[in-house]
């Protein structure tokens, strides 16, 4: 049996694009933005509505913005990788 030392296929593609690192940074950025939006629009002016609704909206914002920023960071990684292989 042959042993594989390097991953191939999808695993190699994900590793080459640094998807794990991009996801960590993407969700960290989204968490900071969500906390800033929550503080600016909910905490500072005060609210009369239940906080649970705002926490739910904050969760949706954090998850969707995290996915979007991860995709953008991964796109930049793909562009950088494509330029490196061209040269």
C-alpha positions, -999 to +999 in steps of 0.1 A: +000+000+000+012+034-008+012+061+019+001+096+009+021+124+026+005+153+008-033+156+007-048+158-028-080+170-042-103+192-021-081+190+010-051+204-009-072+231-025-086+242+009-051+242+024-036+261-005-063+288-001-058+290+037-096+287+042-092+278+079-072+310+086-095+331+065-125+317+084-109+326+117-102+361+106-135+365+088-155+356+119-133+377+142-140+407+120-177+400+119-178+396+157-161+430+161-185+447+136-215+431+152-205+442+187-200+477+173-234+478+156-251+464+186-235+489+209-241+519+186-278+510+177-290+492+209-269+500+239-261+537+234-296+549+225-313+525+248-343+503+238-377+494+250-380+462+231-368+428+245-330+423+242-335+388+230-347+401+196-316+422+192-293+393+203-310+371+176-304+398+150-268+402+162-263+364+157-277+366+122-255+396+114-224+379+128-229+346+110-238+361+076-210+387+078-186+360+089-194+339+059-192+369+035-158+381+049-145+345+048-155+343+011-138+376+003-106+367+022-105+333+004-111+351-030-080+373-023-060+342-014-071+326-047-060+357-066-027+358-048-021+321-055-030+325-092-005+353-095+022+333-078+017+304-102+017+326-132+051+341-124 
